[in-house]
Amino acid sequence: MAISAEEAQRLLQRDKALALATEKLLAFHCRGFGLPRHYKFVVTGGPGSGKTSLVRGLEELNCFDLFINEAAEDVIRVCQAEGNSEPWLKPVEFQRRIFWLQYYREERALDAVKGRHCTVQINDRYFCDGWAYGPEEKEEFDKSLWKGWEVLSDEIANAAYNKFLAPSVVFICDLPEEPFDGHITNVRRESYQQSVELAKKIHKVYSATGWPVVRVPVLPLAERVAWLQGMIALKVVGLS
């Protein structure tokens, strides 16, 4: 799933442009200026791809405005606290709870940006991830996201799709080429092969939305954070 070393090197050679764009972005924020737009960037990928570590690394830089945590893992933790150790075994109810937590967080984000000239929002996963994790018999994407398997009515699902700001870019983190011993935690239990298959589905789903999709190369975390920070800054200041 990882891009080649040559491709990663080609991307890293853009460091000067990335550094310039980041400097401009920080200047806009620090001086109280801004561009007349609100931006949303989604960071996603298969389990074990390092997406959450990447988002947390960006948050520590303190140069972007809003961060939306992954809803699924928070729902799992709540369900487990309620005594349900494997909520994903009931996928309809599970995906419904994930959807509404994501929905409420997006609503709060809308409230947070009211009256602000320019904001940059970073999401750890987004609504469409639920499609990739959904029942196997559903293969094609449509904008209702969960149409056909009774998670939500078409009216609610379409309203959510149209209500919130579309992502400026969806960044999909590559998995390492070397297999790991599964992504086993209290909330995730996927094997490496399951992660690979989920990563393929996630890429397929987001590619079908028509939103720009960019793959994030496998790099040491600090380099990966700097790379993504620069890519976001390039988009915001209009250099990409």
C-alpha positions as CSV (number, residue, x, y, z in Angstrom):
1,M,0.0,0.0,0.0
2,A,3.0,2.4,0.5
3,I,4.2,4.5,-2.4
4,S,7.7,3.9,-3.7
5,A,10.8,5.3,-2.1
6,E,11.3,7.3,-5.3
7,E,7.9,8.9,-5.1
8,A,8.3,9.7,-1.5
9,Q,11.6,11.4,-2.3
10,R,10.0,13.4,-5.1
11,L,7.4,14.6,-2.7
12,L,9.9,15.5,-0.1
13,Q,11.9,17.6,-2.7
14,R,9.0,20.0,-2.5
15,D,10.2,21.0,1.0
16,K,11.1,24.6,0.0
17,A,7.6,25.3,-1.4
18,L,6.0,23.6,1.6
19,A,8.0,25.6,4.0
20,L,7.1,28.8,2.2
21,A,3.4,28.0,2.2
22,T,3.5,27.0,5.9
23,E,5.2,30.3,6.7
24,K,2.5,32.3,4.8
25,L,-0.3,30.4,6.5
26,L,1.2,31.0,10.0
27,A,1.6,34.6,9.2
28,F,-2.1,34.9,8.3
29,H,-3.1,33.3,11.6
30,C,-0.6,35.1,13.8
31,R,-1.4,38.6,12.4
32,G,-5.1,38.1,12.5
33,F,-5.5,38.2,8.8
34,G,-7.2,35.4,6.8
35,L,-8.4,34.3,3.5
36,P,-12.2,34.5,2.9
37,R,-12.8,30.8,3.1
38,H,-13.3,27.9,5.5
39,Y,-11.4,24.7,4.8
40,K,-11.9,21.1,5.8
41,F,-9.3,18.4,5.4
42,V,-10.0,14.8,6.2
43,V,-7.2,12.4,7.3
44,T,-8.2,8.8,7.0
45,G,-6.8,5.3,6.1
46,G,-6.8,1.7,7.1
47,P,-6.4,0.7,10.7
48,G,-2.7,0.9,11.7
49,S,-1.9,3.5,9.0
50,G,-0.9,6.1,11.6
51,K,-3.6,8.6,10.7
52,T,-4.5,9.4,14.3
53,S,-0.9,9.9,15.3
54,L,-0.6,12.2,12.3
55,V,-3.6,14.2,13.3
56,R,-2.4,14.6,16.8
57,G,1.0,15.7,15.5
58,L,-0.7,18.4,13.5
59,E,-2.7,19.5,16.5
60,E,0.4,19.9,18.6
61,L,1.7,22.4,16.0
62,N,-1.2,24.7,17.0
63,C,-1.4,26.3,13.6
64,F,-4.8,25.1,12.5
65,D,-8.2,26.0,14.1
66,L,-10.4,23.0,14.6
67,F,-9.8,19.2,15.1
68,I,-12.6,16.7,14.9
69,N,-11.7,13.4,16.6
70,E,-12.6,10.0,15.1
71,A,-16.2,9.2,16.1
72,A,-16.0,5.4,15.7
73,E,-13.4,4.8,18.4
74,D,-15.2,7.1,20.9
75,V,-18.5,5.2,20.2
76,I,-16.7,1.9,20.8
77,R,-15.3,3.1,24.1
78,V,-18.8,4.2,25.3
79,C,-20.4,0.9,24.2
80,Q,-17.7,-1.0,26.0
81,A,-18.3,1.1,29.2
82,E,-22.0,0.1,28.8
83,G,-21.0,-3.5,28.8
84,N,-20.9,-4.2,25.0
85,S,-17.4,-5.3,24.2
86,E,-17.9,-5.8,20.5
87,P,-20.5,-3.2,19.3
88,W,-19.5,-3.7,15.7
89,L,-21.2,-7.1,15.7
90,K,-24.5,-5.1,15.3
91,P,-23.4,-2.9,12.4
92,V,-26.6,-1.0,11.8
93,E,-26.9,0.3,15.4
94,F,-23.1,0.8,15.6
95,Q,-23.0,2.9,12.4
96,R,-26.0,4.8,13.5
97,R,-24.3,5.9,16.7
98,I,-21.1,6.8,14.8
99,F,-23.1,8.9,12.3
100,W,-24.9,10.9,15.0
101,L,-21.7,11.6,17.0
102,Q,-20.0,12.8,13.8
103,Y,-23.1,14.8,12.9
104,Y,-23.1,16.6,16.3
105,R,-19.4,17.3,16.1
106,E,-19.8,18.8,12.6
107,E,-22.7,21.0,13.9
108,R,-20.5,22.3,16.7
109,A,-17.8,23.0,14.2
110,L,-20.2,25.1,12.1
111,D,-21.1,27.1,15.2
112,A,-17.4,27.6,16.1
113,V,-16.6,29.2,12.7
114,K,-19.5,31.6,12.6
115,G,-18.3,35.1,12.2
116,R,-14.7,34.0,11.5
117,H,-13.0,35.1,8.3
118,C,-10.9,32.0,7.7
119,T,-10.7,28.6,9.5
120,V,-9.0,25.3,8.8
121,Q,-10.7,22.2,10.1
122,I,-8.9,18.8,10.3
123,N,-11.0,15.6,10.6
124,D,-9.8,12.2,11.8
125,R,-12.0,10.2,9.5
126,Y,-15.4,11.4,8.1
127,F,-18.9,10.2,7.4
128,C,-17.9,8.2,4.3
129,D,-15.6,5.9,6.3
130,G,-18.8,4.3,7.6
131,W,-19.5,3.1,4.0
132,A,-16.2,1.3,3.8
133,Y,-16.8,-0.4,7.1
134,G,-20.4,-1.3,6.2
135,P,-22.0,-4.6,5.1
136,E,-20.1,-6.4,2.4
137,E,-23.2,-6.6,0.1
138,K,-23.1,-2.8,-0.4
139,E,-20.4,-2.0,-3.0
140,E,-21.4,1.2,-4.7
141,F,-21.2,4.7,-3.2
142,D,-24.1,7.1,-3.4
143,K,-24.5,10.3,-1.5
144,S,-27.0,9.0,1.0
145,L,-24.0,7.0,2.4
146,W,-26.1,4.4,4.2
147,K,-29.0,4.0,1.8
148,G,-30.4,0.5,1.6
149,W,-29.4,-0.9,4.9
150,E,-31.6,1.0,7.2
151,V,-29.1,3.0,9.3
152,L,-30.7,6.3,8.4
153,S,-33.6,7.5,6.3
154,D,-32.6,9.0,2.9
155,E,-33.9,12.4,4.1
156,I,-31.5,12.5,7.1
157,A,-28.5,11.1,5.3
158,N,-28.9,13.4,2.3
159,A,-29.3,16.4,4.6
160,A,-26.1,15.6,6.4
161,Y,-24.3,15.1,3.1
162,N,-25.4,18.5,1.8
163,K,-25.3,20.5,5.1
164,F,-21.7,20.4,6.0
165,L,-18.7,21.8,4.1
166,A,-17.2,19.4,1.7
167,P,-13.6,18.5,2.3
168,S,-11.1,20.5,0.4
169,V,-8.8,17.4,0.3
170,V,-9.1,13.9,1.6
171,F,-5.7,12.6,2.7
172,I,-5.5,8.8,2.8
173,C,-2.6,7.4,4.8
174,D,-0.7,4.6,3.2
175,L,-0.1,1.4,5.3
176,P,3.5,0.2,5.8
177,E,4.6,-2.4,3.4
178,E,5.9,-4.7,6.1
179,P,3.0,-6.6,7.7
180,F,2.4,-5.8,11.4
181,D,0.8,-8.1,14.0
182,G,-2.6,-6.7,13.5
183,H,-4.0,-3.5,14.9
184,I,-5.0,-5.0,18.2
185,T,-6.3,-2.7,20.9
186,N,-9.3,-2.6,23.2
187,V,-11.2,-0.8,20.4
188,R,-9.6,-2.2,17.2
189,R,-8.8,-5.8,16.4
190,E,-8.1,-5.9,12.6
191,S,-5.3,-8.1,11.2
192,Y,-2.8,-6.6,8.7
193,Q,-4.7,-8.2,5.8
194,Q,-8.0,-6.8,7.1
195,S,-6.4,-3.4,7.3
196,V,-5.2,-3.7,3.7
197,E,-8.7,-4.6,2.5
198,L,-10.3,-1.8,4.5
199,A,-7.7,0.7,3.1
200,K,-8.7,-0.3,-0.4
201,K,-12.4,0.2,0.3
202,I,-11.8,3.5,1.9
203,H,-9.9,4.7,-1.1
204,K,-12.6,3.5,-3.4
205,V,-15.4,5.2,-1.4
206,Y,-13.6,8.6,-1.2
207,S,-12.5,8.5,-4.9
208,A,-16.2,8.0,-5.8
209,T,-17.2,11.2,-4.0
210,G,-15.4,13.4,-6.5
211,W,-13.5,15.1,-3.6
212,P,-9.8,15.5,-4.2
213,V,-7.9,12.5,-2.8
214,V,-4.2,12.5,-1.9
215,R,-2.2,9.6,-0.6
216,V,0.1,10.2,2.4
217,P,3.4,8.4,2.1
218,V,4.8,6.3,4.8
219,L,7.5,8.4,6.6
220,P,8.8,8.8,10.1
221,L,6.1,10.6,12.1
222,A,7.9,14.0,12.4
223,E,8.5,14.0,8.6
224,R,5.0,12.9,7.9
225,V,3.5,15.6,10.0
226,A,5.7,18.3,8.3
227,W,4.7,16.9,4.9
228,L,1.0,17.0,5.6
229,Q,1.3,20.5,7.3
230,G,2.9,21.8,4.1
231,M,0.4,20.1,1.8
232,I,-2.5,21.7,3.8
233,A,-0.8,25.1,3.8
234,L,-0.2,24.9,0.0
235,K,-3.9,24.4,-0.5
236,V,-5.0,27.2,1.9
237,V,-2.6,29.8,0.4
238,G,-3.5,28.8,-3.1
239,L,-0.2,27.3,-4.3
240,S,-1.7,23.9,-5.2
